[in-house]
Amino acid sequence: MAWSTSFYLVCDGLKGMPDSVNAVYKETIVQTCVVHLIRNTFKYSSKKYWAEIARDLKPVYTAVSPSAAEAAFESFRREMGYQVSGHR
């Protein structure tokens, strides 16, 4: 069985992956895996905050809608005292 089209690919964030996949399957949407996105947030904080960040981010990535995710992120940002540049 061969694939003729791939519509959605979740990967670990390799830099060349979107270009490589889209060269063959032009309509494919490439998204970084939520686990990898969350794991990458830890490098911006001290290790002593990792458990707290992991706990407080869960409502963001388990939200039932984009608006619920935005509200959960805003709550996370306020609780953690973060000023996230570039985020509206």
N, C-alpha and C positions, 0 to 999 in steps of 0.2 A: 504494500500500500504506500503510495507516494503522496506527499502534500502538494497541492497545486497553489495554495495560498495560505499564508499565515496572517492572522489579523491582529493578534495581541501577543507580545512577548514580555515576560517578566524576567529580568536578569539581575546580576549583581553589580551593575554599574560600570562595567568595563568601558573604557573611553571609546573604543572603536566599534563597539557592538551595534549601536543604532545605524551607523553608516553602512556597515557590512550587511546587516539584515535588510535595510532598505534598498541596497543595491540589487538584491535578488527579489525581495518581496516589497514592492514600493508602497503598498498601503498599510504595512504593519505599524502598529503603535508599540513603541518600546518604552517600558516603564521599569524603573529600579524597584527591586523588591523592598517591601516595607521593612523587613528585618534589617536589610542592609542600610536603608536610610536611617533607621533609628540607631543602629550600631555606629554609624558615622557621626551622629550628633555627640557622642560621648567624647570624642577627641577634642571638643571645644570646652570641656569642663574638667574640673578636678575629679579625680577618682572617688573622692569622698562623697560626691553628689550623684554618682551613677545610679544607685538604687532609687533615690528620690526622683531623678529625672525619668527613669524607666517607668516607675509607678505613675507619675503625673502625666506622661505622654500617652499612656494607654487609651484614655478617653478620646484623644485626637485621632489615632489610627483605627479605632473601633467605632467611630461615629457612624450613624445611620445615613447621614447626608452631608453634603459639602458645607451647608450652613451650620450644622451641628459640630462639624470638625473645626470650623473657624471659631465658633464660640468656645469650644474646648481648648483650642490653642491660645485664644486670648486669655482664658482663665489660667492656663499653664504659665503664660508669659507674666501675668500679674503676680501669681503666687511665687514664681521663681525670681521675680525682680529683673527679668531680662528686658533689655531694649533690643529688639531684633531689627537691625537695619534692613531696609528694603521691603519690609512687610508692612502692608497697609493697616 
